[in-house]
Amino acid sequence: MHFHFNFTAVEVLWALTFAALLVLLVVLLGRDRAKSFPWFTASIVLMGLRLLTQKLLYDRLSPIPYNAILISLIDLGVLVGLMVLVELARKAFGAVSRRNRLVGTLILLAAGALVLRFWGMWPEWKTLTADSSLTVLRVMQLGAQKGTLLVDLLTVGVGLLVVALGRRYGAGWRSHTQQLIIGLSTASIAQLTVQGILQAVFAHAAPKTQGDVNRILGLRDKIYDANNVVYLVVIAWWIACLWIDEPGADATEAAVEIPAGEAEGEPVELMPEEHGGGI
């Protein structure tokens, strides 16, 4: 008996990624990690909503409304992504003085802005300000593209700092803070690599036949699929790391639950309600 599955690689990756995001949300909520990382949790919810929107609305809406909804979600994702970085940086470097944190932030922003300025093409100003119903959509699209790139650049920078200095300030290898930023940095590096490869391919591509065009588009799709596989692996990494408690978490909880008198071997006086009486 032969089984035939009419699923493409894109559909399989979409299903696996969406399912993995749901499992990650269950871990965040079930293991009480969402309280510690609310912005990261919000980013996962937003990513799941974005995937669901692409799946349900593609080919069901005309291009302009569909792109407006999708670009709006990406722009919102940029803002949430920045808040995730602030959240993780505060947890990793909370013991650092405010002055040093401000200096580090300015250096990262300056480096990111410099790379952003020379990475890729920028549209002409008259194109963005043209009197057209698509002007707002063009500006939103530019914000989505450049904003996503900036978040990726900053994520890599923050990731390098946390890996290099996090242990000194209490965010070591087995801390959830460093594990989350490692995953984010890996996904951002993969995304930046994909953008760099595609820019190089399309800059030097000179297709002469439809076959050449098909080969270029096929290569693009394979690169996108590889990037999606990396993100899927990152989600699996987060699920495994967040399921496991940080070192010292059990001891801290036990110290809170055991009364001080019992911890020292002394009898603990119970309130009347604890004896079951009091009336």
C-alpha positions as CSV (number, residue, x, y, z in Angstrom):
1,M,0.0,0.0,0.0
2,H,1.3,3.4,-1.0
3,F,0.5,6.6,0.9
4,H,0.4,9.9,-0.9
5,F,0.6,13.1,1.1
6,N,-0.4,16.2,-0.8
7,F,1.5,18.5,1.5
8,T,4.2,20.8,0.4
9,A,7.3,21.6,2.5
10,V,5.9,25.1,3.2
11,E,2.7,23.6,4.6
12,V,4.5,21.1,6.7
13,L,6.8,23.7,8.2
14,W,3.9,26.0,8.8
15,A,2.0,23.3,10.7
16,L,5.0,22.3,12.8
17,T,5.9,25.9,13.6
18,F,2.4,26.8,14.6
19,A,2.1,23.6,16.8
20,A,5.5,24.4,18.4
21,L,4.4,27.9,19.2
22,L,1.3,26.6,20.9
23,V,3.4,24.1,23.0
24,L,5.7,27.0,23.9
25,L,2.8,29.1,25.1
26,V,1.6,26.1,27.2
27,V,5.0,25.9,28.8
28,L,5.2,29.6,29.4
29,L,1.8,29.7,31.1
30,G,1.9,26.2,32.7
31,R,5.4,26.6,34.2
32,D,4.6,30.2,35.2
33,R,7.3,31.7,33.0
34,A,5.0,34.3,31.5
35,K,5.1,36.4,34.7
36,S,8.9,36.6,34.4
37,F,8.9,37.3,30.6
38,P,5.6,39.0,29.7
39,W,6.9,40.8,26.6
40,F,8.5,37.6,25.3
41,T,5.2,35.8,25.8
42,A,3.4,38.6,24.0
43,S,5.9,38.2,21.1
44,I,5.1,34.5,20.8
45,V,1.3,35.2,20.8
46,L,1.9,37.8,18.1
47,M,3.9,35.4,16.0
48,G,1.2,32.8,16.2
49,L,-1.4,35.4,15.2
50,R,0.7,36.4,12.3
51,L,1.1,32.8,11.1
52,L,-2.6,32.2,11.5
53,T,-3.4,35.4,9.6
54,Q,-1.2,34.4,6.7
55,K,-2.8,31.0,6.5
56,L,-6.4,32.0,6.8
57,L,-6.5,35.3,4.8
58,Y,-4.1,34.5,1.9
59,D,-6.0,34.3,-1.3
60,R,-9.2,35.2,0.6
61,L,-8.7,38.9,0.6
62,S,-7.6,41.3,-2.2
63,P,-3.9,42.2,-2.1
64,I,-4.2,45.6,-0.6
65,P,-6.3,44.7,2.5
66,Y,-4.2,41.5,3.0
67,N,-0.9,43.4,2.9
68,A,-2.3,46.1,5.2
69,I,-3.2,43.6,7.9
70,L,0.1,41.7,7.5
71,I,2.3,44.8,7.5
72,S,0.4,46.1,10.6
73,L,1.2,42.9,12.4
74,I,4.9,43.1,11.4
75,D,5.1,46.8,12.6
76,L,3.5,45.8,15.9
77,G,6.0,42.9,16.1
78,V,8.9,45.4,15.7
79,L,7.7,47.3,18.7
80,V,7.2,44.2,20.8
81,G,10.6,42.9,19.7
82,L,12.2,46.0,21.0
83,M,10.4,45.6,24.3
84,V,11.6,42.0,24.5
85,L,15.2,43.2,24.2
86,V,14.6,45.8,26.9
87,E,13.1,43.1,29.1
88,L,15.9,40.6,28.7
89,A,18.6,43.3,29.0
90,R,17.2,44.5,32.3
91,K,17.2,41.0,33.7
92,A,20.7,40.3,32.5
93,F,22.3,43.6,33.5
94,G,20.0,44.8,36.3
95,A,23.1,45.1,38.6
96,V,24.9,47.4,36.2
97,S,24.8,51.1,36.9
98,R,22.2,53.2,35.0
99,R,25.0,55.2,33.4
100,N,26.8,52.2,32.0
101,R,23.5,50.7,30.7
102,L,22.7,54.0,29.0
103,V,26.1,54.1,27.4
104,G,25.8,50.5,26.2
105,T,22.3,51.2,24.8
106,L,23.5,54.2,22.8
107,I,26.5,52.3,21.4
108,L,24.2,49.5,20.3
109,L,21.7,51.9,18.7
110,A,24.4,53.8,16.9
111,A,25.9,50.6,15.5
112,G,22.5,49.3,14.5
113,A,21.6,52.6,12.8
114,L,24.9,52.6,10.9
115,V,24.4,49.1,9.5
116,L,20.8,49.9,8.8
117,R,21.8,53.0,6.8
118,F,23.9,51.0,4.3
119,W,22.1,47.7,4.3
120,G,19.7,47.4,1.3
121,M,18.1,50.0,-0.8
122,W,16.1,53.0,0.5
123,P,13.2,54.3,-1.6
124,E,13.2,57.8,-2.8
125,W,11.5,60.4,-0.6
126,K,9.1,61.4,-3.4
127,T,7.9,57.8,-3.6
128,L,7.0,57.7,0.0
129,T,5.3,61.2,0.0
130,A,3.4,60.8,-3.3
131,D,-0.2,61.7,-3.1
132,S,-1.7,58.2,-3.4
133,S,-3.9,55.9,-1.4
134,L,-0.9,53.6,-1.1
135,T,1.3,56.2,0.6
136,V,0.5,55.1,4.1
137,L,1.0,51.5,3.2
138,R,4.4,52.2,1.6
139,V,5.5,54.0,4.8
140,M,4.3,51.1,6.9
141,Q,6.1,48.6,4.7
142,L,9.3,50.5,4.9
143,G,8.9,50.6,8.7
144,A,8.3,46.9,8.8
145,Q,11.4,46.1,6.6
146,K,13.8,48.4,8.3
147,G,12.4,47.9,11.7
148,T,12.7,44.2,11.5
149,L,16.3,44.5,10.3
150,L,17.1,46.9,13.2
151,V,15.6,44.5,15.8
152,D,17.7,41.6,14.3
153,L,20.8,43.7,14.5
154,L,20.1,44.8,18.1
155,T,19.2,41.2,19.1
156,V,22.6,39.9,17.9
157,G,24.4,42.7,19.8
158,V,22.5,42.1,23.0
159,G,23.0,38.4,22.6
160,L,26.7,38.8,22.4
161,L,26.8,41.0,25.5
162,V,24.7,38.6,27.5
163,V,26.8,35.6,26.5
164,A,30.0,37.4,27.2
165,L,29.1,39.3,30.4
166,G,25.8,37.7,31.6
167,R,27.4,35.2,34.0
168,R,29.2,38.1,35.8
169,Y,25.8,39.7,36.6
170,G,23.7,36.6,37.4
171,A,22.5,35.6,33.9
172,G,24.7,32.6,33.3
173,W,24.4,29.8,30.8
174,R,21.6,28.0,32.6
175,S,19.5,31.0,33.3
176,H,16.3,31.5,31.3
177,T,17.4,35.0,30.3
178,Q,20.5,33.8,28.5
179,Q,18.7,30.8,27.0
180,L,16.0,33.1,25.5
181,I,18.5,35.6,24.1
182,I,20.6,32.8,22.6
183,G,17.5,31.5,20.8
184,L,16.6,35.0,19.6
185,S,20.1,35.7,18.5
186,T,20.3,32.5,16.5
187,A,17.0,33.3,14.7
188,S,18.2,36.8,14.0
189,I,21.6,35.6,12.6
190,A,19.7,33.2,10.3
191,Q,17.4,36.0,9.2
192,L,20.3,38.4,8.5
193,T,22.1,35.6,6.6
194,V,19.0,35.0,4.5
195,Q,18.7,38.6,3.6
196,G,22.3,38.9,2.7
197,I,22.3,35.9,0.5
198,L,19.1,37.0,-1.3
199,Q,20.5,40.4,-1.9
200,A,23.6,39.0,-3.3
201,V,21.7,36.5,-5.5
202,F,19.3,39.1,-6.9
203,A,22.0,41.7,-7.4
204,H,24.0,39.5,-9.7
205,A,21.1,37.6,-11.3
206,A,20.6,38.2,-15.0
207,P,17.9,35.7,-16.0
208,K,17.4,35.4,-19.7
209,T,14.8,32.7,-19.9
210,Q,11.8,31.6,-17.8
211,G,13.9,28.6,-16.7
212,D,16.4,30.9,-15.2
213,V,13.7,32.8,-13.4
214,N,12.2,29.6,-12.0
215,R,15.6,28.4,-10.8
216,I,16.2,31.7,-8.9
217,L,12.7,31.6,-7.4
218,G,13.3,27.9,-6.4
219,L,16.5,28.9,-4.7
220,R,14.8,31.7,-2.8
221,D,12.1,29.3,-1.6
222,K,14.7,26.8,-0.4
223,I,16.5,29.5,1.5
224,Y,13.2,30.6,3.1
225,D,12.5,27.0,4.1
226,A,16.0,26.6,5.7
227,N,15.3,29.8,7.7
228,N,12.0,28.4,8.9
229,V,13.7,25.2,10.0
230,V,16.1,27.2,12.1
231,Y,13.3,29.1,13.7
232,L,11.5,25.8,14.4
233,V,14.7,24.4,16.1
234,V,14.9,27.7,18.2
235,I,11.3,27.2,19.4
236,A,12.1,23.6,20.4
237,W,15.2,24.9,22.3
238,W,13.0,27.4,24.2
239,I,10.4,24.7,25.1
240,A,13.1,22.5,26.5
241,C,14.9,25.3,28.4
242,L,11.8,26.9,29.9
243,W,10.4,23.6,31.0
244,I,13.5,23.1,33.2
245,D,13.8,25.2,36.3
246,E,16.8,27.5,36.7
247,P,19.5,26.4,39.1
248,G,18.6,27.3,42.7
249,A,14.9,27.7,41.9
250,D,13.8,24.6,44.0
251,A,15.9,25.7,47.0
252,T,14.5,29.2,46.9
253,E,10.9,27.9,46.8
254,A,11.6,25.5,49.6
255,A,13.1,28.3,51.8
256,V,9.9,30.3,51.2
257,E,7.5,27.5,52.0
258,I,9.3,26.2,55.2
259,P,8.6,28.4,58.2
260,A,11.7,29.9,59.8
261,G,11.2,28.0,63.1
262,E,11.0,24.6,61.3
263,A,14.1,25.4,59.3
264,E,16.0,26.0,62.6
265,G,14.5,22.9,64.3
266,E,12.3,25.0,66.7
267,P,8.6,24.3,67.3
268,V,6.3,26.5,65.4
269,E,3.3,27.9,67.1
270,L,0.1,27.5,65.1
271,M,-2.7,30.1,65.0
272,P,-6.1,29.0,66.3
273,E,-7.4,28.6,62.8
274,E,-4.6,26.1,62.0
275,H,-5.8,23.8,64.9
276,G,-9.2,23.7,63.3
277,G,-10.7,25.7,66.2
278,G,-11.0,29.3,67.0
279,I,-14.8,29.5,67.7
